[in-house]
């Protein structure tokens, strides 16, 4: 059984639902994703993960 994968998926879904309902939490998650995406983008391989993080973070931050 892959319990850590199931638990992390459930936690991720709860965070997404919370981000959509609570404005301060949505802004905080968006800012965090933008900052972490910028840090990850320091390498070429990291851009594959970092650019989508920045886009999603920007959407959450400016909604």
Secondary structure as UniProt FT lines:
FT   HELIX           3..21
FT   HELIX           23..40
FT   TURN            41..42
FT   TURN            44..46
FT   HELIX           47..62
//
